[in-house]
């Protein structure tokens, strides 16, 4: 299922408590999954289930997740066990930028 999202769009895992908000998103429709299942736009669309093998892990609240090409950035607003993926590629934890040295 292709989604067109924009910054500020809330995204929910279909199978657990994971919730994210788009910080950066491409203009074109994307294939976004959370826990190996298509992302949903409302918590009411959740169903019973578990994350797919390989798409399970820890999503920590307050952390940002990005793809290798830096086309999407998602902020976790509720922790869960469903890792987001773009086109089947798992998103990774965004590295913090080092602060400048104060000499």
C-alpha positions in Angstrom: 0.0 0.0 0.0 1.5 3.3 -1.1 1.2 6.3 1.2 1.7 10.0 0.5 2.8 11.6 3.7 4.1 15.0 4.6 5.9 16.4 7.7 3.6 16.2 10.6 1.8 13.1 9.5 1.2 10.7 12.4 1.9 7.0 11.6 0.9 4.0 13.6 1.9 0.3 13.7 -0.9 -2.0 12.7 0.1 -4.6 15.3 1.5 -2.9 18.4 1.9 0.4 20.3 4.6 1.9 18.0 3.7 5.5 17.0 5.8 7.8 14.8 5.5 11.3 13.3 7.0 12.3 10.0 9.7 14.9 10.3 10.9 14.7 6.7 9.2 12.9 3.9 9.4 12.6 0.1 6.7 14.2 -2.0 6.0 10.9 -3.9 4.0 8.0 -2.6 6.1 5.6 -0.6 5.9 1.9 0.6 6.2 2.4 4.4 5.8 -0.5 6.8 6.1 -0.6 10.5 6.9 -4.0 11.9 6.6 -5.5 8.4 2.9 -4.5 8.1 1.7 -1.4 6.2 1.7 1.7 8.3 -1.8 3.0 9.3 -2.9 6.6 9.8 -5.1 6.0 12.9 -4.8 4.0 16.1 -8.3 2.7 15.4 -7.0 0.7 12.4 -4.8 -1.5 14.6 -5.4 -5.2 14.8 -4.1 -8.1 16.8 -0.8 -9.4 15.7 3.0 -9.3 16.0 5.7 -7.7 14.1 7.1 -9.8 11.2 10.4 -11.6 11.7 13.3 -9.2 10.9 11.1 -6.2 11.4 10.9 -6.5 15.1 13.2 -4.8 17.6 13.1 -1.7 19.8 11.8 1.6 18.7 12.6 4.1 21.5 10.4 7.1 22.2 12.1 10.4 21.2 14.5 8.9 18.8 14.6 9.6 15.1 14.8 7.0 12.4 16.1 7.5 8.8 16.8 5.6 5.6 20.3 5.3 4.1 19.4 7.9 1.4 18.1 10.4 4.0 14.8 10.7 2.1 12.6 10.1 5.2 12.9 10.9 8.9 10.5 9.6 11.5 10.3 10.6 15.2 9.1 7.9 17.6 6.3 9.4 19.8 5.4 6.1 21.5 7.8 3.2 22.0 7.2 -0.3 20.6 8.6 -3.3 19.0 7.8 -2.6 15.3 10.7 -1.2 13.3 9.8 1.1 10.4 11.0 0.3 6.9 10.9 2.1 3.5 10.5 -0.1 0.5 11.6 -3.1 2.6 14.8 -1.3 3.9 14.8 -1.0 7.7 15.2 2.5 9.0 18.1 3.1 11.3 18.6 5.3 14.4 19.7 8.7 13.3 23.1 9.6 14.7 23.4 12.7 16.9 25.4 15.6 15.4 28.5 16.4 17.4 28.5 19.7 19.1 31.2 22.2 18.2 34.2 22.3 20.6 34.3 25.2 22.9 37.9 26.1 23.3 
